[in-house]
Amino acid sequence: MEQYNSYRDSGVEWIGEVPSHWNICKLKHLSHIFGRIGFRGYNQTDLVGEGEGAITLSPSNMQNGKMNYDKCSYLSWYKYNESPEIKIYDGDILFVKTGSTFGKVSYVANLPMEATINPQIVVFKNIKGSNKYLYYLLSNEIVQRQVSLTVGGSTIPTLLQENILNYVVPVAPKEEQDAIASYLDKKCSEIDNVISAQQKRIALLRELKQSVITHAVTKGLNPNVEMKDSGVEWIGKIPASWDVVHLKRILRERMQYGANEPAESDDTTYPRYIRITDITANGELRPETFKSLEPSKAKDYLLDKGDVLFARSGATVGKTFLFNADIKACYAGYLIKASCDKRRMLPEYLYYYTQSGAYECWKNSVFIQSTIQNIGADKYQMMYIPVPSKDEQKQIVEYTMRKSQIFDAAISKAQHQVELLQEYKQSLITEVVTGKRKVS
């Protein structure tokens, strides 16, 4: 790794030494920032349809440092022209100051039409030096550490514009900024291409896993068995000996909603308080998100082994979790509990059915009928489910579990590769923009 001839102490602990000819300064000396504050704000009535106004960019349009214009909202031309200082152009840098993705950074390129920003974002303009260099500065660990130290807001994370302007960064001479930006563009593009290939592999593995599960829980394991029409579009043909019933017919009691209590306690002697955010994509509980509920509040919501939890609203609606842990636990109000009548259905079989393409098609059919993505107990209980014999259920569960473990191991390996590549990319950016690594 090539280094500069001489270094000096930056005087800032988290920056360390920098090349002797570099400067240390605050962002306010490198750029102005503008946001949609005060009279520039807008409400729902200012939003219009596509073709009737300018794009109003939100954090969801900012993905991995780049812009994605697939899903855009549009603001009336009047509101767009009212605030020329926050009109967005190629080369501008967007920075999220409010909401769960605070500190996210994107470089604007290939704008399809006139654009502005929503109130969650600020834009860096009038930049002294290389715009791309500043983008990489904002993306690196030095700035992101200062972001973490200055975020406020009791319910919604918020960064004040004056705090952002006071972030301290190392600054290379202009000609070196251009070389650094060019080098990082090339290297980051190479890394991103490898990450993209791994992410496509992960998506394919998940698709194949779901396909295997779908076939097992709707067609069984015997390829030569006689089939019949299930009468349900998204289930299709099933073995002739199987039944198709509403979910409520294989439950020992009506589905139950969880506790409407805040997740405040960390007492490990209390029952664990399970929320949908505690559940991983592989259906496991995250140890790091542990919260508990005092026994007097938890007693009506305690889980038994084999209970299946269904998410009823929000971005994770339809997500399920099979409780099989040797711990006391209860569940939160955005979850609904289904307790199988084990004489008719194995809980594991119900859980695997909810991982199938048939279940996903059913969910989508519910969403089409409603503008709100919400599935309550009444809808879940009326969901059709194929019912094999108990012996077949056991065979299907064992087969599906075995296959799922193989897919999950491959997915986990690919995800680990993505994490390592992302860490390497971040480390590379930090080394270069702080001068630890010299760019020729």
C-alpha positions as CSV (number, residue, x, y, z in Angstrom):
1,M,0.0,0.0,0.0
2,E,1.6,3.3,-1.1
3,Q,1.7,6.1,1.4
4,Y,2.5,9.9,1.3
5,N,6.0,11.1,2.1
6,S,5.1,12.8,5.4
7,Y,2.2,13.0,7.9
8,R,1.0,15.2,10.7
9,D,-1.4,14.8,13.6
10,S,-4.8,16.1,12.5
11,G,-5.7,17.0,16.1
12,V,-8.9,15.0,15.7
13,E,-8.9,11.7,17.5
14,W,-11.1,9.8,15.0
15,I,-9.2,11.1,12.0
16,G,-5.6,10.5,13.3
17,E,-2.7,11.4,11.1
18,V,-3.2,13.0,7.6
19,P,-0.7,13.9,4.8
20,S,1.2,17.0,5.9
21,H,-0.1,19.1,3.0
22,W,-3.8,18.3,3.6
23,N,-6.1,20.5,5.6
24,I,-8.7,19.8,8.3
25,C,-11.9,21.8,8.2
26,K,-15.6,21.8,8.8
27,L,-18.1,20.9,6.1
28,K,-19.5,24.5,6.2
29,H,-16.2,25.6,4.6
30,L,-16.6,23.2,1.7
31,S,-20.3,23.5,0.8
32,H,-23.7,25.0,1.6
33,I,-26.6,22.8,2.5
34,F,-30.3,23.4,1.9
35,G,-33.4,21.6,3.1
36,R,-37.1,21.8,2.8
37,I,-37.9,23.7,6.0
38,G,-40.4,26.4,7.0
39,F,-42.6,27.6,4.2
40,R,-40.9,25.2,1.8
41,G,-42.7,22.3,3.5
42,Y,-45.6,20.6,1.7
43,N,-48.5,18.4,2.5
44,Q,-50.5,15.7,0.8
45,T,-52.5,18.2,-1.3
46,D,-49.3,19.4,-3.0
47,L,-48.5,15.9,-4.3
48,V,-49.7,15.2,-7.9
49,G,-49.6,12.4,-10.4
50,E,-46.8,11.5,-12.8
51,G,-46.5,14.1,-15.6
52,E,-48.2,16.8,-13.5
53,G,-45.2,18.0,-11.5
54,A,-41.5,17.4,-10.5
55,I,-40.1,14.4,-8.8
56,T,-39.8,14.8,-5.1
57,L,-36.9,12.6,-3.9
58,S,-37.2,10.6,-0.6
59,P,-34.7,8.4,1.3
60,S,-36.2,5.4,-0.5
61,N,-34.8,6.7,-3.8
62,M,-31.3,6.6,-2.3
63,Q,-29.9,3.1,-2.6
64,N,-26.2,2.2,-1.9
65,G,-25.0,5.7,-2.6
66,K,-26.8,5.9,-5.9
67,M,-30.2,7.1,-7.0
68,N,-33.1,4.8,-8.0
69,Y,-36.0,6.5,-9.8
70,D,-38.3,3.4,-10.2
71,K,-40.8,4.5,-7.6
72,C,-41.2,8.3,-7.3
73,S,-43.6,10.8,-5.9
74,Y,-44.4,14.0,-7.7
75,L,-44.8,17.6,-6.4
76,S,-46.8,20.3,-8.1
77,W,-44.9,22.7,-10.3
78,Y,-45.9,25.6,-8.1
79,K,-44.2,24.1,-5.0
80,Y,-41.2,23.0,-7.1
81,N,-40.6,26.5,-8.5
82,E,-41.3,28.1,-5.1
83,S,-37.9,26.9,-3.8
84,P,-35.2,27.1,-6.5
85,E,-32.4,26.5,-4.0
86,I,-33.5,22.9,-3.5
87,K,-34.0,22.1,-7.1
88,I,-31.9,19.0,-7.7
89,Y,-29.4,18.5,-10.5
90,D,-26.9,15.9,-11.5
91,G,-23.8,16.1,-9.3
92,D,-25.7,17.3,-6.2
93,I,-25.2,15.2,-3.0
94,L,-28.2,14.2,-1.0
95,F,-28.0,13.5,2.8
96,V,-30.8,12.1,5.0
97,K,-31.3,14.2,8.1
98,T,-34.5,12.7,9.5
99,G,-35.9,9.2,10.0
100,S,-34.6,5.7,10.4
101,T,-32.0,6.0,7.6
102,F,-30.4,9.3,8.9
103,G,-26.9,9.8,7.6
104,K,-27.5,8.0,4.3
105,V,-25.7,9.6,1.4
106,S,-26.3,9.5,-2.4
107,Y,-24.7,11.1,-5.4
108,V,-27.2,12.4,-7.9
109,A,-26.8,11.2,-11.5
110,N,-29.0,10.5,-14.5
111,L,-32.0,12.5,-13.3
112,P,-34.9,11.6,-15.7
113,M,-36.6,15.0,-15.2
114,E,-36.9,18.0,-12.9
115,A,-36.5,17.1,-9.2
116,T,-36.6,18.4,-5.7
117,I,-36.3,16.9,-2.2
118,N,-38.7,15.9,0.5
119,P,-38.4,17.3,4.1
120,Q,-36.2,14.3,5.3
121,I,-33.3,15.3,3.0
122,V,-30.8,18.1,2.7
123,V,-28.8,18.8,-0.5
124,F,-25.1,19.9,-0.7
125,K,-24.6,22.6,-3.2
126,N,-21.9,25.3,-4.1
127,I,-19.2,22.7,-3.4
128,K,-15.6,23.9,-3.2
129,G,-13.6,21.2,-4.9
130,S,-14.7,17.9,-6.3
131,N,-18.4,16.9,-5.8
132,K,-17.5,13.2,-6.0
133,Y,-14.7,13.6,-3.4
134,L,-17.2,15.3,-1.0
135,Y,-19.6,12.4,-1.6
136,Y,-16.9,9.9,-0.5
137,L,-16.0,12.0,2.5
138,L,-19.7,12.0,3.6
139,S,-19.9,8.2,3.1
140,N,-16.9,7.3,5.1
141,E,-16.6,6.2,8.8
142,I,-15.3,9.6,10.0
143,V,-18.4,11.5,9.1
144,Q,-20.7,8.6,10.0
145,R,-19.2,8.5,13.5
146,Q,-20.0,12.2,13.9
147,V,-23.5,11.5,12.6
148,S,-24.0,8.9,15.4
149,L,-22.8,11.4,18.0
150,T,-25.1,14.3,17.0
151,V,-28.4,12.5,16.2
152,G,-31.2,13.7,18.3
153,G,-35.0,13.3,18.6
154,S,-36.9,11.3,21.1
155,T,-39.1,9.4,18.7
156,I,-37.9,10.3,15.2
157,P,-34.0,10.4,14.7
158,T,-33.1,13.9,13.5
159,L,-29.8,15.7,12.5
160,L,-29.7,19.5,12.8
161,Q,-28.3,21.2,9.7
162,E,-26.0,23.3,11.9
163,N,-24.5,20.1,13.3
164,I,-24.0,18.6,9.9
165,L,-22.2,21.8,8.8
166,N,-19.8,21.4,11.8
167,Y,-18.7,17.9,11.0
168,V,-14.8,17.9,10.7
169,V,-13.2,16.2,7.6
170,P,-9.7,16.0,6.0
171,V,-9.4,17.8,2.8
172,A,-6.9,17.0,0.0
173,P,-5.8,19.6,-2.6
174,K,-8.1,19.9,-5.6
175,E,-6.0,17.9,-8.1
176,E,-5.7,15.0,-5.5
177,Q,-9.5,15.2,-4.9
178,D,-10.1,14.4,-8.6
179,A,-7.6,11.6,-8.5
180,I,-9.1,10.1,-5.3
181,A,-12.7,10.4,-6.7
182,S,-11.6,8.7,-10.0
183,Y,-9.8,5.9,-8.1
184,L,-12.7,5.2,-5.7
185,D,-15.2,5.3,-8.6
186,K,-13.3,2.5,-10.3
187,K,-12.6,0.4,-7.2
188,C,-16.1,0.8,-5.7
189,S,-17.7,-0.1,-9.0
190,E,-15.7,-3.3,-9.1
191,I,-16.7,-4.1,-5.5
192,D,-20.3,-3.2,-6.2
193,N,-20.4,-5.6,-9.2
194,V,-19.2,-8.5,-7.1
195,I,-21.8,-7.6,-4.4
196,S,-24.5,-7.4,-7.0
197,A,-23.6,-10.9,-8.3
198,Q,-23.8,-12.3,-4.7
199,Q,-27.1,-10.6,-4.1
200,K,-28.5,-12.1,-7.3
201,R,-27.3,-15.5,-6.1
202,I,-29.1,-14.9,-2.7
203,A,-32.3,-14.0,-4.5
204,L,-32.1,-17.1,-6.7
205,L,-31.4,-19.4,-3.7
206,R,-34.4,-17.9,-1.9
207,E,-36.6,-18.4,-5.0
208,L,-35.4,-22.0,-5.4
209,K,-36.0,-22.7,-1.6
210,Q,-39.5,-21.4,-1.9
211,S,-40.2,-23.5,-5.0
212,V,-39.1,-26.6,-3.2
213,I,-41.3,-25.8,-0.2
214,T,-44.3,-24.9,-2.4
215,H,-44.1,-28.2,-4.3
216,A,-43.8,-30.2,-1.0
217,V,-46.7,-28.6,0.8
218,T,-49.1,-28.6,-2.1
219,K,-48.1,-31.6,-4.2
220,G,-46.5,-33.9,-1.6
221,L,-43.4,-36.1,-2.1
222,N,-44.8,-38.9,-4.3
223,P,-44.5,-37.9,-8.0
224,N,-46.8,-40.7,-9.1
225,V,-49.8,-40.0,-6.8
226,E,-53.3,-39.3,-8.3
227,M,-54.1,-35.6,-8.2
228,K,-57.3,-33.6,-8.0
229,D,-58.2,-29.9,-8.3
230,S,-58.1,-28.2,-5.0
231,G,-60.7,-25.6,-6.0
232,V,-58.3,-22.9,-4.9
233,E,-56.5,-21.0,-7.6
234,W,-53.2,-20.4,-5.8
235,I,-53.0,-24.0,-4.4
236,G,-53.8,-25.7,-7.7
237,K,-53.9,-29.5,-7.9
238,I,-53.3,-31.6,-4.8
239,P,-53.0,-35.3,-4.1
240,A,-56.5,-36.9,-4.3
241,S,-56.3,-38.1,-0.6
242,W,-55.7,-34.6,0.7
243,D,-58.3,-32.1,2.0
244,V,-58.5,-28.3,1.7
245,V,-59.9,-26.5,4.7
246,H,-60.0,-23.0,6.2
247,L,-57.2,-22.4,8.6
248,K,-59.7,-22.1,11.5
249,R,-60.6,-25.8,11.0
250,I,-57.2,-27.1,12.1
251,L,-56.8,-24.7,15.1
252,R,-57.7,-25.7,18.7
253,E,-59.0,-22.1,19.4
254,R,-59.6,-18.8,17.6
255,M,-56.5,-16.9,16.7
256,Q,-55.4,-14.5,19.5
257,Y,-54.0,-10.9,19.3
258,G,-50.9,-10.1,21.4
259,A,-50.3,-7.6,24.2
260,N,-50.5,-3.9,23.6
261,E,-47.7,-3.1,26.0
262,P,-44.5,-1.1,25.4
263,A,-41.3,-3.0,25.1
264,E,-39.4,-1.4,28.0
265,S,-38.0,-4.1,30.3
266,D,-34.7,-5.9,29.9
267,D,-35.3,-8.2,32.9
268,T,-34.2,-11.7,31.8
269,T,-36.3,-13.3,34.6
270,Y,-39.5,-12.1,32.9
271,P,-41.0,-13.8,29.9
272,R,-39.4,-12.7,26.6
273,Y,-41.6,-10.2,24.7
274,I,-41.6,-11.2,21.1
275,R,-42.1,-8.5,18.4
276,I,-41.9,-9.0,14.7
277,T,-38.6,-7.1,14.6
278,D,-37.1,-9.8,16.8
279,I,-37.5,-12.4,14.0
280,T,-34.8,-13.0,11.4
281,A,-35.4,-14.0,7.8
282,N,-34.6,-17.6,8.7
283,G,-37.4,-17.6,11.4
284,E,-35.0,-17.3,14.4
285,L,-35.1,-14.9,17.4
286,R,-32.5,-12.2,17.5
287,P,-30.7,-12.3,20.8
288,E,-29.6,-8.7,20.6
289,T,-33.2,-7.3,20.5
290,F,-34.3,-9.0,23.7
291,K,-37.1,-7.3,25.6
292,S,-39.4,-8.8,28.3
293,L,-42.8,-8.2,29.9
294,E,-43.5,-8.4,33.6
295,P,-45.4,-11.7,34.4
296,S,-48.7,-10.0,35.4
297,K,-49.0,-8.4,32.0
298,A,-47.6,-11.4,30.1
299,K,-49.8,-14.1,31.6
300,D,-52.7,-13.8,29.1
301,Y,-50.3,-13.9,26.1
302,L,-47.9,-16.8,27.0
303,L,-46.8,-19.0,24.1
304,D,-46.8,-22.8,24.0
305,K,-44.3,-24.8,21.9
306,G,-45.7,-25.1,18.4
307,D,-47.6,-21.8,18.4
308,V,-47.3,-20.0,15.1
309,L,-47.2,-16.2,15.1
310,F,-48.5,-14.1,12.1
311,A,-47.7,-10.4,11.5
312,R,-50.9,-8.5,10.9
313,S,-49.8,-5.1,9.6
314,G,-46.9,-2.9,8.3
315,A,-44.0,-3.8,6.0
316,T,-43.8,-7.3,7.4
317,V,-47.5,-8.2,7.2
318,G,-47.8,-12.0,6.6
319,K,-44.4,-12.9,8.1
320,T,-44.6,-15.9,10.4
321,F,-42.7,-17.4,13.2
322,L,-42.8,-20.9,14.7
323,F,-42.2,-20.8,18.5
324,N,-40.2,-23.8,19.6
325,A,-37.9,-22.4,22.2
326,D,-37.4,-23.7,25.8
327,I,-38.1,-20.3,27.3
328,K,-41.1,-18.4,28.7
329,A,-42.3,-15.9,26.1
330,C,-45.3,-13.8,25.2
331,Y,-46.0,-11.8,22.0
332,A,-46.8,-8.2,21.0
333,G,-50.0,-6.7,19.6
334,Y,-48.9,-6.6,16.0
335,L,-48.7,-10.4,16.1
336,I,-51.5,-12.9,16.1
337,K,-51.2,-16.4,17.6
338,A,-52.4,-19.6,15.8
339,S,-52.4,-22.8,18.0
340,C,-52.7,-25.9,15.9
341,D,-55.0,-28.8,16.9
342,K,-52.1,-31.3,16.7
343,R,-54.5,-34.2,16.0
344,R,-55.1,-32.6,12.6
345,M,-52.0,-30.6,11.7
346,L,-48.4,-30.4,12.8
347,P,-47.4,-26.8,13.6
348,E,-44.2,-27.3,11.5
349,Y,-46.3,-28.1,8.5
350,L,-48.4,-25.0,9.0
351,Y,-45.2,-22.9,9.3
352,Y,-43.7,-24.3,6.1
353,Y,-47.0,-23.7,4.3
354,T,-46.6,-20.0,5.2
355,Q,-43.1,-20.1,3.5
356,S,-44.6,-21.3,0.2
357,G,-45.5,-19.5,-3.0
358,A,-49.2,-20.5,-2.5
359,Y,-49.3,-18.6,0.8
360,E,-47.6,-15.6,-0.9
361,C,-50.2,-15.6,-3.7
362,W,-53.0,-15.7,-1.1
363,K,-51.4,-12.7,0.7
364,N,-51.3,-10.7,-2.5
365,S,-54.9,-11.5,-3.3
366,V,-55.9,-10.0,0.1
367,F,-53.8,-6.9,-0.6
368,I,-55.5,-6.4,-4.0
369,Q,-58.9,-6.2,-2.2
370,S,-57.7,-3.6,0.3
371,T,-55.8,-0.3,0.0
372,I,-54.2,-1.0,3.5
373,Q,-51.7,-3.8,3.9
374,N,-53.4,-5.3,6.9
375,I,-54.4,-8.9,7.6
376,G,-56.4,-9.5,10.7
377,A,-57.4,-12.7,12.5
378,D,-60.7,-13.1,10.6
379,K,-58.9,-13.1,7.3
380,Y,-56.2,-15.4,8.4
381,Q,-58.7,-17.9,9.8
382,M,-60.5,-18.0,6.4
383,M,-57.3,-18.8,4.5
384,Y,-57.5,-22.2,2.7
385,I,-54.8,-24.7,3.5
386,P,-54.1,-28.2,2.0
387,V,-54.2,-31.0,4.7
388,P,-52.4,-34.3,4.1
389,S,-52.5,-37.2,6.5
390,K,-50.5,-36.8,9.7
391,D,-47.9,-39.3,8.4
392,E,-47.5,-37.4,5.2
393,Q,-47.2,-34.1,7.1
394,K,-44.4,-35.6,9.1
395,Q,-42.6,-36.8,6.0
396,I,-43.1,-33.4,4.3
397,V,-41.8,-31.5,7.4
398,E,-38.7,-33.7,7.6
399,Y,-38.0,-33.3,3.9
400,T,-38.6,-29.5,3.8
401,M,-36.5,-28.9,6.9
402,R,-33.6,-30.9,5.5
403,K,-33.8,-29.0,2.1
404,S,-34.3,-25.6,3.9
405,Q,-31.1,-26.1,5.9
406,I,-29.1,-26.7,2.8
407,F,-30.5,-23.5,1.1
408,D,-30.1,-21.5,4.3
409,A,-26.4,-22.5,4.6
410,A,-25.7,-21.4,1.1
411,I,-27.7,-18.1,1.6
412,S,-25.8,-17.4,4.8
413,K,-22.4,-18.0,3.1
414,A,-23.3,-15.6,0.3
415,Q,-24.6,-13.0,2.8
416,H,-21.3,-13.2,4.7
417,Q,-19.5,-12.6,1.5
418,V,-21.6,-9.5,0.9
419,E,-20.9,-8.2,4.4
420,L,-17.1,-8.7,4.0
421,L,-17.2,-6.9,0.7
422,Q,-19.2,-4.0,2.1
423,E,-16.7,-3.8,5.0
424,Y,-13.8,-3.8,2.6
425,K,-15.4,-1.1,0.5
426,Q,-16.0,1.1,3.6
427,S,-12.5,0.5,4.8
428,L,-11.0,1.4,1.4
429,I,-13.0,4.7,1.2
430,T,-11.8,5.7,4.7
431,E,-8.2,4.8,4.0
432,V,-8.1,6.8,0.8
433,V,-10.1,10.0,1.9
434,T,-8.0,10.2,5.1
435,G,-4.7,9.8,3.2
436,K,-3.7,6.5,4.8
437,R,-3.5,5.1,1.3
438,K,-2.0,7.2,-1.5
439,V,-3.6,7.3,-4.9
440,S,-1.2,7.7,-7.8
